[in-house]
Amino acid sequence: MKKQQSSTQQTTAITTSDSDKYVYSFDEGNKDMKMLLGGKGAGLAEMTRIGIPVPPGFTITTEVCELYNKNNKKYPSEIDQQVREKLTELENKVGAKFGSKDNPLLVSVRSGAAVSMPGMMDTVLNLGLNDETVKGIIKNTQNERFAYDAYRRFIQMFGDVVLEVEHNKFEHALQKRKDAKQKDSNHVVNDTDLGANDLKQLVADYKKIVREETAREFPNDVHEQLQLSINAVFGSWNNPRAIAYRKINDIKGLIGTAVNVQAMVFGNMGENSGTGVAFTRDPSTGEKVFYGEFLRNAQGEDVVAGIRTPQPIKNLANAWPKVYKQLVSVYKTLESHYKDMQDIEFTIQRDKLYILQTRNGKRTAQAAIRIAVEMVAEKVIDEKTAVLRVQPQQLDQLLHKQLDPAAKKKLQVIAKGLPASPGAAVGQVVFDAAKAHAWAKEGKKVILVRTETSPEDIEGMHASQGILTARGGMTSHAAVVGRGMGKCCVVGCNEIKVNEKQCLFTVTLPNKQTQTIKEGDFITLEGSTGEVFVGKLSVVEPELTSHFARLMQWADKIRRLKVRTNADIPRDSEVARKFGAEGIGLCRTEHMFFDADRIRAMREMILAGNIEGRKKALAKLLPMQTSDFVGLFRVMKGYPVTIRLIDPPLHEFLPQEEEEIKAIAEELDVSIGKLKDKIKSLHETNPMLGHRGCRLTISYPEIAEMQTEAIISAAAKVIKEGQSIIPEIMIPLVGHVNELKYMREVVEKKAQEIVARENVDMEYKIGTMIEVPRGALTADEVAQYADFFSFGTNDLTQMTFGFSRDDVGKFIPEYIEKNLLEKDPFEILDQTGVGQLIKIAVEKGRKAKHGLKIGICGEHGGEPSSVEFCHKIGLDYVSCSPYRVPIARLAAAHAVLKESR
Amino acid sequence: MKKQQSSTQQTTAITTSDSDKYVYSFDEGNKDMKMLLGGKGAGLAEMTRIGIPVPPGFTITTEVCELYNKNNKKYPSEIDQQVREKLTELENKVGAKFGSKDNPLLVSVRSGAAVSMPGMMDTVLNLGLNDETVKGIIKNTQNERFAYDAYRRFIQMFGDVVLEVEHNKFEHALQKRKDAKQKDSNHVVNDTDLGANDLKQLVADYKKIVREETAREFPNDVHEQLQLSINAVFGSWNNPRAIAYRKINDIKGLIGTAVNVQAMVFGNMGENSGTGVAFTRDPSTGEKVFYGEFLRNAQGEDVVAGIRTPQPIKNLANAWPKVYKQLVSVYKTLESHYKDMQDIEFTIQRDKLYILQTRNGKRTAQAAIRIAVEMVAEKVIDEKTAVLRVQPQQLDQLLHKQLDPAAKKKLQVIAKGLPASPGAAVGQVVFDAAKAHAWAKEGKKVILVRTETSPEDIEGMHASQGILTARGGMTSHAAVVGRGMGKCCVVGCNEIKVNEKQCLFTVTLPNKQTQTIKEGDFITLEGSTGEVFVGKLSVVEPELTSHFARLMQWADKIRRLKVRTNADIPRDSEVARKFGAEGIGLCRTEHMFFDADRIRAMREMILAGNIEGRKKALAKLLPMQTSDFVGLFRVMKGYPVTIRLIDPPLHEFLPQEEEEIKAIAEELDVSIGKLKDKIKSLHETNPMLGHRGCRLTISYPEIAEMQTEAIISAAAKVIKEGQSIIPEIMIPLVGHVNELKYMREVVEKKAQEIVARENVDMEYKIGTMIEVPRGALTADEVAQYADFFSFGTNDLTQMTFGFSRDDVGKFIPEYIEKNLLEKDPFEILDQTGVGQLIKIAVEKGRKAKHGLKIGICGEHGGEPSSVEFCHKIGLDYVSCSPYRVPIARLAAAHAVLKESR
């Protein structure tokens, strides 16, 4: 079996494996035995197998863990026997003896399940020490301080993990010892300042603690130490922390952890010892250079703790040429063996190099792409593997401005909202859209801060570097528009209180003090984390490399899903084309209605008392809409363009504030009373579930007729220019087949009229959004009148969960914190619930109409796991905001590759 | 085959029937041949078969209709042959000859499908007249006027139906003829004033019209007349009106209409002729007396037209003893044959009685019950049949005040809203709840008129005779509360504009004038139709008879579904017990929070900045809630009581109006600013999809804890009083299993604590409402933590359709008018969409937990077709407002009986 098997298969395999063998030396296993030996055990075995210098040891299998936990924490004596045999083998390999006072063997005992669960289970180091063997260590190392330091660390770890003595009891004793010394020496005392004698005394202190806390002596018998530690590790498989971790990370089908017993090596045995971390390529840029750092006379944890500053790895070349040469050879062996950039932990014990661990190294997006593309050139991996090496979500880093990671540490985060649209933004705070626009014209960089945004704010949002709102969820207006513009946006930041009138916002800091940020103050936003900083931070501009272009080409060859974009205006759709969009999946026509000259006509229409009045106002909008669509069609050069008819409730076009009402009444030449009456009559308790979408055009078919005329005559125009275009007209919010049937008749009649008038040969499609649960449930009926479906997963999520996207900010963060929801369903498609409806709709829709074209145009269309879901259930395309198009392209390729594995 | 077959079966039967026979004499058929002969044909055949005096005739089968319409409006010549043979038979039976100028036979040609489609298809009377045969009629009747009247009516009807001449052309000619006569005679001229000569001239006029309009002569050949009429009737099966009717009424599986050709009889042949309508029992009271009315020398249409006043049927006994005796015998024969009260049309032609039609008579609810119960006593029908004879919805008439039907005609309907809660109400208009309360205390009868109601209005609603709102749908606050109180309620009456400040409402009348109704003016509401009248109408009090009690006993023996009630307070639940409720399916605890002393504590809780403050305020509510539950438990005497934890968003408890805010800030001793901040921070864009239901108690578990303590300690108290009670605690708005899991832990912990404290042996259940689509879709997961499910179909309908119940008033009426929706889904459960989710949830829930108890507590629980659906899919109970309990009981029995048929 070459390939790694899925957990279920392997579980079966175990039951048929040689059931008498429970313990494997590292040289008996390999990397494919993860299920039996755990990830760590299989990795150590693999390195041993290919000749990497790994401290020897053995692995007790996961089967033993299962036996142990199922059989009341006991297992057959034959297992003890096998452990003892392997221990003897180990003694022979190392040339030391477990429990010997002359040349004692020390071992580590570590957990390791088939799937990594970092920090969840127990580890014991330096095992094998007691009052006798410590002397052997002193003798061997000629370093009494080292020996007692190792001894006291062992007691502390064993006491904590195996004997369940409270951790801080030991810390307390250590502190007391340091305090005493400080009193004597009159200067600050660190751990490192404790001498051999201090540590020897500390060993006595620790043993006393163990005696007092457990009512027994610390076990001197090294075999008892080992036995108890193994048991503790097996037991830790079922500690509440580990159970919760597996549940949260959906880790299933595992029977337990393995236990690895390995000879200890020490980097702190003096100046001829050391420890380090190395990467086979630069994890930041991807450049093919050796990278990493090391510390002399230190243990791994010292590198992490950051007390001493490590040296760059290249210094090893001069300082430790033999070791360096050996390390370079290990680098090469491991990278070519694992065919990926490796992150390696090593220890040098008395000039001898040991590799303790290797794993695929974490890297930035830029590095991931460069490494993948260069490894293909080096013929290490193939294109498909390269594509899989870059996580789609990582691309966000490349497509948007980023905070300089170094700079980020300089300022305090004063508040945190939802990460609605990635990127970084620095600018002066303004509280209204008009001012944002005005200041930006003056050349200022501004950040628009509002309680929430509305369609009227669009121009101001466009003029801003970034947007911050106190309310709203991942699909609120600000979030959707921000993403569409590729603009940094943080929403639902409940901690800030925005006072638009006084032009300020306040935030309560952790120290309970209130900080006030006024108009003109600088703030910095981090859209990928939702963080808000006061002040200016430096920002790194995005850069698209040739490596990126190459990788995306490969992805495009692989994927089956088409990727379109959600764009309303030529400017945005040009960006999307640049990012590789293959059409427009959603053009929200109402976004065109908010320009100053257009909204006036909209308002006239709304205030008209009869159909003639409405038609008169609509006639003013017609040429503007037509030229918008001509622009879109020209940019999209023959790619499909789906245009959704008007969706929002009419009251969104009317003013809300007293002053504005006055001004607009005057502008429209109607009485304030009449305008207010209209506003009152259009008021809705739950506008999301109100008079909008097709419900609106069913009441006022003349709006749909005007829009249809604009679409068809625009298409006719570009066709006459010699370009091809098949416009797709989309009816929103259909929950009942009769709604679509009615609207289809209205649209079709007008479309045919315009086609005849323009005298062009053209095709067009009429379809619907599936965004109301009932629409999905009755998709077989709906499909009879639809040329295509497009899932509006924002609304579908709202209605399936009963979550208002504008109001969830009040409880979704709490839900996630309390583990009631794993993810915000407006961000990651809820496959269990909402996905179930989508599947029902796809099945019923295609059953009623074979080959029905189906896509998704909700915000989930650019989220990798959701894209994979769309691929699996057989959609034809996904559509997302322009800046997410590359992510969707890559995710769509991943979906194909994951499926074929 | 004794039983009537379902359409599908019969369709099959036809294809295998004797395919050579297309025409049946009335004496060849029977009542079971509806699919072949149509309802009318089968009825006439059946009456003929059992010796009722029916004018002879024959039926051309529905198969011929199918042949005709499928084969380009032609059929095999053998059919003509069969018609001619039957015509000859008919001539022999009548003793007259078709087309004879001496003794001509006249016939009617009528449609008649298997399912009645009144008025949808065509009819021709008096067929067989021409310039020759009319002379024979004159000779036979010695009544020239009669003959020409019959002739001109025939031309008009034939012209209209067969030749498709516009109806009003003939009307116009008639009017001209009358005008001419009036000019001569100088007094008003009615149809009856036209003499033989006038009518003879009119015949000429009519023929001229036909000539001009159709470019051909009126056909003189009686066989051609017959042929064309038969074809016209067959053709009318597919006229748009008939197609629409079948669609609307969901009539499927029929192949066409039959055609009945029957010898004409005339009630207008002189004083020895007449016509009438008779009922075998009083259709108004159900009393077993002969009932009906007749007119001498008249045709059926004269009775309907109401120009002359008919005499009561009992007058026949003296006036026409022989006929009366014969009619009594027919009565008895038909009623005992059809085993139901009959509605009979008869004609007396020259002292000879003919029965033209018999059918089951329409009747009031009171009559339906009395007839059904008395027929059981008479051993005519069995109890099951009796139960099926009363339509559940009819019971509304018995349970509520009704407008006196006679009085109703006296006033004009000024507006029409949604019929939210049945009954009638008369009272003086008031515009606020406090005034309603105050006026009612003074002994005035008031009707509360508001734009919409809110929970604060409850006491005022209770004090009113009825409620009228301008906004809201069938499940709006006013509607739900109105039904719960059994109070007449009309909602969503868009035509009225309510101005609460000026204490008036206006309505635009059909003549475009605006009528203003001020505070103190009297209006009358009809809750079953949604009609609003200005002024006072007399009202009939409801009365529950012993017949009703008997019928309900029988229904209870039959039904499988339990019927509970939705009630929040002991008063309502006592009413429900009286109506037969077997427990409470939904107690909305928040309704208890709106009393003056309680809402203060609620507000204190909302304004508290921390958990301690909230707990302090909740402690004030605890004793009040406890005593409420004690009251409920005592009334329900051991029946199950399901109590839903707090559901509405907190902002519903805070004031909205400036003045009120001031007053309440003062009352609570907080600053106006703080109160306003809270109101602002609780504001939601879509409260229906916001922070409510379990989302609220997840944020503030202390509320659920207080409610749990109240429920369990109340239960403990009544148990100690010696009564049994198993409280069912219901968690609302669960969309994800983790919500229920979390809340179950909170509730269970507190419940166990109280059980231990009270030291009683008690059981309790914890379940959930399924009202969020996702909850239904993931019912298998949810069921793991639920002891029961209860479908909240109001919210489920809202979210499945995406219809806000508070806002649908703006478009649902239009949807129904445009035939996009057949029914308001808040009134009649949408079985296709919402019902699909319910089925999914029942299946998944019971699969995960065998035998899971499942009910419904939405407003649909009292609607007959929805109750039948609940029965079919295997729910355990339905729960509805108290006044609907009898309806649900009867509907549940019907469901069983329909199933077994």
Interface residues (C-beta under 8 A of the other chain):
Chain A: E684 T685 N686 P687 M688 L689 G690 H691 R695 I698 S699 L733 G735 H736 N738 E739 Y742 E771 V772 P773 R774 L777 T778 E781 D795 Q798 M799 T800 F801 G802 F803 S804 D806 D807 K810 F811 E814 Y815 K818 N819 L820 L821 D830 T832 G833 V834 Q836 L837
Chain B: E684 T685 N686 P687 M688 L689 G690 H691 R695 I698 S699 L733 G735 H736 N738 E739 Y742 E771 V772 P773 R774 L777 T778 E781 D795 Q798 M799 T800 F801 G802 F803 S804 D806 D807 K810 F811 E814 Y815 K818 N819 L820 L821 D830 T832 G833 V834 Q836 L837
